[in-house]
């Protein structure tokens, strides 16, 4: 394979990977944030304690989190086909990625919210805030920097998962590494994809931390 | 007027019960600065949280004016809470909002328009002396400045009452004084009734008109600040009011008297006369001056020999020159 071919292969692979990971991160946050908030507020020390709901959500989250991604990927193939219409390609990969990421992100959102000083929540209550106002105007804005850090972690984790999806016909860099490196013994191409993955993680990690620090008003700049 | 009726609060943890408040009844008149003092663990924070129902009493009723808070639903309670501002020891400002936005917060949740809220917040920050720090974030402010923002925030919805939970305990003495001055000014200018929770006597002395002493969940002494200061009845109150030096000496063979000077007899050389005219060898165990409700008071703890004749003579002299005194029977504190 010529160098220019390799470049275009890696380039299109990287784009596919970014497409899958960014889309699945965004989709999982849409569900993960409300779920994390719910876990936080229904806790017995939360602003709206509800033991049963908290327990049920906790069990679901823990169950999903304890299934290894590669197993989950295969186990939910019928569901993937139902949602995406197919089980191969980038769009099909987004489905298991989102399913795997939601509970993980929910836990991270919950832990970010736990970092918010309880005194601030108490002050908001003393000023006559309702629970929804506390969530929207106190908890989420106060936890913002920590949520950004969590987001970069989620992104890197999903990037790793997306590579695994290459085994079941998912697209992107993972598929390239497996098809060329594993099935055709082209170690060079495999290492090249790994390098691109490392670069992507590095760029997004730095970007995430930059945004987190830039928006954190607790730091004097 | 804030009224507590037989309020009790019991915390249950696992199989352990803690009685934080026991049958507390209290009336706080409008316009006063009411101090609630007690050592740590006395139940002060629980008591103040029962006033706006951040803690719901296990038993008893809480009234604000004529509304029974303990009978309200959550929506009505939220509206009622806007009449009661609160400041905290740790300020509890929103770290991700600047000073101006922090003061805007209670107005936002009360449904005041953004522009109007901003105008009001600016006025309030000007009042607390922070017009040049409006766009600073809490991390860029000193402790005293943060507490000023917190006070401005607490006053935003024009509350009738202001609860201060150890509001000066995290501040140095100078800053404490300036915050206390500010609270006094708010009381006088805006007519806001202020409830001050503290473990420091000097805070109570400096601004309060009334004081209640809380000990192990019970109010053991209550009255106007002058009355409680001139003749503290309970041991806890005495410990807080007496000059600290006294407690270093343990073995008193004589009898202890506490003299309080309200300023009226200051031209009289009291000690010299006790020695020269009454011929009593007095022993000074401790002394101090306190600023009580804007008036300077001096107090002195003296040891007289255990001799009835001498003591009768001394009492007569002190009565003549109208110096407040009382004998102390506390031993070995």
Interface residues (C-beta under 8 A of the other chain):
Chain A: X117 X119 X120 X122 X123 X124 X125 X126 X127 X128 X129 X130 X133 X137 X138 X141 X142 X144 X145 X215 X216 X217 X218 X219 X220
Chain B: X52 X54 X74 X75 X78 X79 X80 X81 X82 X84 X85 X86 X88 X90 X92 X93 X94 X95 X96 X97 X98 X105 X106 X108 X109 X110 X137 X138 X139 X140 X153 X154 X157 X163
